[in-house]
Amino acid sequence: MRSASLHIATALALCSTWSLTACAQSPLGPVTGEVSFHTSSADLGVGYTWGHGVLTYGGRTYPFSVSGASAAAVGYSSGDSVGKVYNLQRIEDFPGTFWALSGEATVGRGVSGELMENDNGVRIRLDYTRDGARIAASPSRLTIRMLKTPTQPPADHTDNVKASSAAR
C-alpha cells in the first residue's frame, strides 16, 4: 500500500509539471524516444484499459502491448495517443508498470493528456484523442510488455540490390 501511495504522490507531482509550457521538459529529463499507441477503456466503477503501441528508440521501433486498471470511472472510450519518452537509458527499462493520475471527460470526441512514470524513472508524456462516452478521474496503472524483437527502418532499395549482387 505504501508503494502505491508513493506512486500516486509521484504522479501528482508529475501532473503539475505537465501543465507547464516549454519549461516542463527540463524537469522531466531528456527526451529519449517517442511512443504512439491505440487503447480502449471500459469502466463501471473500476475500469480496464487495453491496447498496443510502438516505441521509437535509438533508431529502432519496438512494438508493445498495454493493459491496466483504473478506479472511479464510468463508460467506454478508445483512441490514439502520441507522446515523448523521457529518461530512457536502456530498452530494458521501458517495459513494466507505469503509474499516472488520469482524468477524462469524453462525450463524442475529446482531447487530453497524461503523464506516466515507471519504477525505473522512465516517464511518458502523452497527448491523446478519444472517442466514446466516459468520465474518469483516478489513479491508473498501466503495464507495458514488449511484443517481439525491434525492427530497423527499411534500408534503401539500392543497398538491397547491391547486397544481393555481392552475394552472388
Sine and cosine of phi, psi and omega as CSV:
sin_phi,cos_phi,sin_psi,cos_psi,sin_omega,cos_omega
0.00,0.00,-0.62,0.79,0.01,-1.00
-0.89,0.46,-0.64,0.77,0.01,-1.00
-0.89,0.46,-0.67,0.74,0.01,-1.00
-0.90,0.43,-0.64,0.77,0.03,-1.00
-0.90,0.44,-0.64,0.77,0.04,-1.00
-0.89,0.45,-0.67,0.74,0.01,-1.00
-0.91,0.42,-0.63,0.77,0.01,-1.00
-0.91,0.41,-0.67,0.74,0.03,-1.00
-0.89,0.46,-0.66,0.75,0.03,-1.00
-0.90,0.44,-0.68,0.73,0.01,-1.00
-0.88,0.47,-0.64,0.77,0.05,-1.00
-0.87,0.49,-0.71,0.70,0.02,-1.00
-0.89,0.46,-0.66,0.75,0.00,-1.00
-0.92,0.38,-0.61,0.79,0.01,-1.00
-0.90,0.45,-0.57,0.82,0.01,-1.00
-0.93,0.37,-0.57,0.82,0.04,-1.00
-0.96,0.27,-0.45,0.89,-0.02,-1.00
-0.89,0.45,-0.54,0.84,-0.07,-1.00
-0.97,0.23,-0.16,0.99,0.05,-1.00
-0.96,0.29,0.24,-0.97,0.02,-1.00
-0.99,0.14,-0.64,-0.77,-0.09,-1.00
-0.85,0.53,-0.42,0.91,0.02,-1.00
-0.92,0.39,-0.28,0.96,-0.07,-1.00
-0.92,0.40,-0.42,0.91,-0.08,-1.00
-0.95,0.32,-0.50,0.86,0.00,-1.00
-0.93,0.36,-0.65,0.76,0.06,-1.00
-0.92,0.39,-0.39,0.92,-0.01,-1.00
-0.99,0.16,-0.28,0.96,-0.05,-1.00
0.98,-0.20,-0.07,-1.00,-0.03,-1.00
-0.96,0.27,0.61,-0.79,0.10,-0.99
-0.96,0.29,0.84,-0.54,-0.06,-1.00
-0.85,-0.52,-0.11,0.99,0.00,-1.00
-0.16,-0.99,-0.01,-1.00,0.04,-1.00
-0.69,-0.72,0.48,-0.88,0.06,-1.00
-0.77,-0.64,0.45,-0.90,0.20,-0.98
-0.57,-0.82,0.67,-0.74,0.06,-1.00
-0.38,-0.92,0.24,-0.97,0.02,-1.00
-0.88,-0.48,0.79,-0.61,0.02,-1.00
-0.75,-0.66,0.37,-0.93,0.12,-0.99
-0.78,-0.62,0.54,-0.84,0.02,-1.00
-0.72,-0.70,0.72,-0.69,0.08,-1.00
-0.79,-0.62,0.77,-0.64,-0.14,-0.99
-0.63,-0.78,0.58,-0.81,0.20,-0.98
-0.52,-0.85,0.97,0.22,-0.14,-0.99
1.00,0.02,-0.96,0.27,0.12,-0.99
-0.98,-0.18,0.65,-0.76,-0.09,-1.00
-0.83,-0.55,0.21,-0.98,0.02,-1.00
-0.75,-0.66,0.68,-0.73,0.03,-1.00
-0.85,-0.53,0.65,-0.76,0.03,-1.00
-0.56,-0.83,0.38,-0.93,0.04,-1.00
0.19,-0.98,-0.26,-0.97,-0.03,-1.00
-0.53,-0.85,0.36,-0.93,-0.02,-1.00
-0.31,-0.95,-0.11,-0.99,-0.02,-1.00
-0.67,-0.74,0.75,-0.67,0.13,-0.99
-0.98,-0.18,0.74,-0.67,0.13,-0.99
-0.95,-0.31,0.88,-0.47,-0.08,-1.00
-0.50,-0.87,0.79,-0.62,0.05,-1.00
0.87,0.49,0.57,0.82,0.02,-1.00
0.98,0.20,0.13,0.99,0.02,-1.00
-0.82,-0.58,0.35,-0.94,0.09,-1.00
-0.92,-0.38,0.65,-0.76,-0.05,-1.00
-0.81,-0.58,0.94,-0.34,0.04,-1.00
-0.96,0.27,0.54,-0.84,0.00,-1.00
-0.53,-0.85,0.29,-0.96,0.12,-0.99
-0.94,-0.35,0.42,-0.91,0.00,-1.00
-0.79,-0.62,0.71,-0.70,0.14,-0.99
-0.51,-0.86,0.45,-0.89,0.00,-1.00
0.03,-1.00,-0.09,-1.00,-0.09,-1.00
-0.70,-0.71,0.39,-0.92,0.10,-1.00
-0.57,-0.82,0.29,-0.96,0.02,-1.00
-0.89,-0.46,0.30,-0.95,0.09,-1.00
0.84,0.54,0.82,0.58,0.04,-1.00
-0.62,-0.79,0.49,-0.87,0.02,-1.00
-0.64,-0.77,0.74,-0.67,0.11,-0.99
0.85,-0.53,-0.22,-0.98,0.02,-1.00
-0.64,-0.77,0.66,-0.75,0.13,-0.99
-0.46,-0.89,0.35,-0.94,0.09,-1.00
-0.57,-0.82,0.39,-0.92,-0.01,-1.00
0.04,-1.00,-0.05,-1.00,-0.05,-1.00
-0.93,-0.37,0.61,-0.79,0.01,-1.00
-0.82,-0.58,0.57,-0.82,0.16,-0.99
-0.72,-0.69,0.53,-0.85,-0.03,-1.00
-0.21,-0.98,0.09,-1.00,0.03,-1.00
-0.97,-0.26,0.55,-0.83,0.06,-1.00
-0.95,-0.32,0.70,-0.71,-0.03,-1.00
-0.86,-0.51,0.55,-0.84,0.13,-0.99
0.91,0.41,0.36,0.93,0.05,-1.00
-1.00,0.07,0.93,-0.36,-0.03,-1.00
-0.99,-0.16,-0.53,0.85,0.00,-1.00
-0.67,-0.74,0.59,-0.81,-0.02,-1.00
-0.87,0.50,-0.48,0.88,0.00,-1.00
-0.90,0.43,-0.33,0.94,0.00,-1.00
-0.99,0.12,-0.18,0.98,-0.08,-1.00
-0.98,0.21,-0.78,0.63,-0.04,-1.00
-0.93,0.38,0.42,-0.91,0.02,-1.00
0.67,-0.75,-0.28,-0.96,-0.05,-1.00
-1.00,-0.09,0.81,-0.58,0.07,-1.00
-0.95,-0.30,0.67,-0.74,0.02,-1.00
-0.94,-0.33,0.58,-0.81,0.03,-1.00
-0.41,-0.91,0.41,-0.91,0.26,-0.97
-0.98,-0.21,0.84,-0.54,-0.07,-1.00
-0.83,-0.56,0.47,-0.88,0.08,-1.00
-0.66,-0.75,0.64,-0.77,0.01,-1.00
-0.51,-0.86,0.67,-0.75,0.14,-0.99
-0.67,-0.74,1.00,0.00,-0.05,-1.00
-0.93,-0.36,0.80,-0.59,0.16,-0.99
-0.71,-0.70,0.97,-0.26,-0.10,-1.00
1.00,0.06,-1.00,0.04,-0.01,-1.00
-0.68,-0.74,0.68,-0.73,0.01,-1.00
-0.62,-0.79,0.36,-0.93,0.04,-1.00
-0.81,-0.59,0.67,-0.75,-0.03,-1.00
-0.43,-0.90,-0.10,-1.00,0.04,-1.00
-0.57,-0.82,0.27,-0.96,-0.03,-1.00
-0.43,-0.90,0.49,-0.87,0.06,-1.00
-0.80,-0.60,0.81,-0.58,-0.07,-1.00
-0.82,-0.57,0.43,-0.90,0.07,-1.00
-0.58,-0.82,0.61,-0.79,0.07,-1.00
-0.96,-0.28,0.00,-1.00,-0.06,-1.00
-0.92,0.39,-0.29,0.96,0.01,-1.00
-1.00,-0.02,0.08,1.00,0.01,-1.00
0.99,0.13,0.12,0.99,0.05,-1.00
-0.98,0.21,0.76,-0.65,-0.02,-1.00
-0.88,-0.48,0.57,-0.82,0.05,-1.00
-0.79,-0.61,0.81,-0.59,0.10,-0.99
-0.96,-0.30,0.88,-0.48,-0.10,-1.00
-0.93,-0.38,0.57,-0.82,0.25,-0.97
-0.86,-0.51,0.78,-0.63,-0.04,-1.00
-0.67,-0.74,0.43,-0.90,0.07,-1.00
-0.91,-0.42,0.78,-0.62,-0.07,-1.00
-0.84,-0.54,0.50,-0.86,0.13,-0.99
-0.84,-0.55,0.61,-0.79,0.05,-1.00
0.70,-0.71,-0.40,-0.92,0.05,-1.00
-0.65,-0.76,0.96,-0.27,-0.08,-1.00
-0.45,-0.89,0.62,-0.79,0.14,-0.99
-0.78,-0.63,0.75,-0.66,-0.05,-1.00
-0.47,-0.88,0.60,-0.80,0.12,-0.99
-0.46,-0.89,1.00,-0.06,-0.13,-0.99
-0.31,-0.95,0.27,-0.96,0.20,-0.98
-0.95,0.32,0.58,-0.82,0.04,-1.00
-0.73,-0.68,0.41,-0.91,-0.03,-1.00
-0.74,-0.67,0.88,-0.47,0.00,-1.00
-0.89,-0.46,0.71,-0.70,0.04,-1.00
-0.96,-0.29,0.79,-0.61,0.03,-1.00
-0.95,-0.30,0.78,-0.62,0.05,-1.00
-0.83,-0.55,0.74,-0.67,0.04,-1.00
-0.95,0.31,0.60,-0.80,-0.09,-1.00
-0.99,-0.13,-0.66,0.75,-0.04,-1.00
-0.37,-0.93,-0.11,-0.99,-0.02,-1.00
-0.93,0.36,0.44,-0.90,-0.03,-1.00
-0.94,0.35,0.34,-0.94,0.07,-1.00
-0.87,-0.49,0.53,-0.85,0.07,-1.00
-0.99,-0.10,0.40,-0.92,0.08,-1.00
-0.86,0.52,0.51,-0.86,-0.02,-1.00
-0.87,0.50,0.66,-0.75,0.02,-1.00
-0.97,0.24,0.33,-0.94,0.06,-1.00
-0.89,0.46,0.68,-0.73,-0.05,-1.00
-0.84,0.54,-0.60,0.80,-0.02,-1.00
-0.91,0.41,-0.51,0.86,0.07,-1.00
-0.91,0.42,-0.63,0.78,0.02,-1.00
-0.91,0.41,-0.64,0.77,0.01,-1.00
-0.91,0.41,-0.69,0.73,0.01,-1.00
-0.89,0.45,-0.65,0.76,-0.02,-1.00
-0.92,0.40,-0.66,0.75,-0.01,-1.00
-0.95,0.32,-0.55,0.84,0.06,-1.00
-0.93,0.37,-0.61,0.79,-0.02,-1.00
-0.94,0.35,-0.51,0.86,-0.01,-1.00
-0.94,0.33,-0.41,0.91,-0.03,-1.00
-0.98,0.19,0.00,0.00,0.00,0.00
